[in-house]
C-alpha cells in the first residue's frame, strides 16, 4: 500500500515506493538467511547508504527528518525481507536515537546522531538475568567516580549484540529508598563497543529471528564518561518510559511485512492449487480465512501508522501504541497460522518463508512488552483516557413505567445525613440491583457535598448495621451500600415491589 494514508506527506509516499522496490528486489536474500542464519551485512550497508538510518533524525544532524512514520515505512518493508534486517534497523531507533532527540544535550546530538544517520547500529540494554518486565528492579549498577561512572552487571536478550557499536544501558545509580519510591534511582548511559570490561557473554540460539544476533552482555568495572549519560542522574526511568511507546510502535511495524507476505502466498497458492476439480480459493472456507487475514492485516496496519502519526504530532500515544502492539502481535500469529492452513502441507515446509515468519510469532508477543503487560497498561490507561466517556450513568425510576432508566439530571439531596444517605442507597437498590454506590455517585447526588461528613456518616451507619462499607487499598471508603436492615429503615416494603403487566396476579404473594 505505497499510497499510504491521508495524513502521509509526499516524502512519506516517495519513501514507501523506494522501500518497497528495495524489498521486492531483495526478498530472495531474506530467504537465504532462513537457511544460512547469516546476517545480510551487505543489505544493511545498502540501507545505510540510502540514508534510511536517518529517517528519524533532523537534517542538521545529517538525517531525513520524516519521523516515526518514515521509520515505520522502512521497517515494514525490510521486515518483508527478513526479521533480522528489520530488527537491526529499527532497534537502533529506540536504542539511543529517540532518547538523544528527546533528552540528549546538543553536544551529544552532534556527537552521535550524524554517526547513526550514516548507519551506526545501536542496541538497548534493559532486561537482565533476573529482571524482565519489572524494569524498575534493575540490578546493574553505575557508581560515580570523578569524571566517570563505573558500571557493573549483566544484561540479556539484547538485540544487535556484536553488530551494534553503541549500547543504551540502564543502570541503578541510587540505593536510597526515597529515590526508588520516586523512580529516580536509574540512569541512562551510552556505552560504546570496545570499552574495557564490556564484553559479550553469550549469543542466544533463538527459535526464530534467524540471523539476528541476540544475547548476554557483561559489564565488569566498565568506565563510562560522565558526558555519556543521557539527561541527568536519576532520569533513567523517565527516559525509558518515554521511549517505550515509540519502541512498541516501531517494533510492531516489523510485523506488518510478514503478514503481507503471508497473505500474498496464501492467495497465490490457493489460486493455483487444484483440489476436487477446482482451485482451492473457490472453497468458501478458504475465502473466509483470507477475508479474516485481510481484516487483521489492514486493522493492524492502521493502528501502527496512526500511533506513528500521533508520535509525529508530539502527542501522548500510549493508548494507541499499546493497542497496536497487543493487537498486531496476536493477530500476526493468527494470520501466519491461517496462511499455512490455507496452503496445507506446502505451507508447513521450509520451502516457503512462512515457516520462518511463523517462528517469530511468539517473540512478537514477548518483545517490547509482553501481551500481559500490554493488557495491564491498556486497562489502566484506557480507564484514564476514557474516564469521561465511561462515567456510569445516573439512573432513576420512570414516573409512569416505574422501571429503572438513565437520567441526565438525577434528583439531588441538599446535604449529607443518615436519612439522606439511606434514601440514596434505597433508590440505588431499585435502579442498580446488586450494585454499591461509589464515592463519585454519592457526590453527584448531593448539593452540599463534604468528604469528611460523608465518611463520618457512613461509619455511623455502619456501626448501626444499616450500611456496608468497602475500602480501597489505601484504606479510603470507596463503595457503600445499604444492608437489608438499612433498606427496611429507608423505605416501606411496598416501595420496592414491582411486577410486569404480563405476570399473573395469582402468582404474586
Secondary structure, 3 states (H helix, E strand, C coil): CCCCCCCCCHHHHHHHHHHHHHHHHHHHHHHHHHHHCCCCHHHHHHHHHCCHHHCCCCHHHCCCCCHHHHHHHHHHHHHHHCHHHHHHHHHHHHHHHHHHHHHCCHHHHHHHHHHHHCCCCEEEECCECCECCCHHHCCCEEEEECCEEEEEEEEEEEECCCCCCEEEEEEECCCCHHHHHCCCCEEEEEEECCCCCEEEEEECCCCCCCCCCEEEEEEEEEEEEHHHEECCCCCHHHHHHHHHHHHHHHHHHHHHHHHHHHHHHHHHHHHHCEECCEEHHHCHHHHHHHHHHHHHHHHHHHHHHHHHHHHHCCCCCHHHHHHHHHHHHHHHHHHHHHHHHHHHHHHHCCCCCHHHHHHCHHHHCCCCCCHHHHHHHHHHHHHHHCCCCCCCCCEEECCCCCCEEECCCCCCEEECCHHHHHHHHHHHHHHCCCCCEEHHHHHHHEEECCHHHHHHHHHHHHHCCCEEEEECCCCCEEEEEECHHHHHHHCCHHHHCCCCCCCCHHHCC
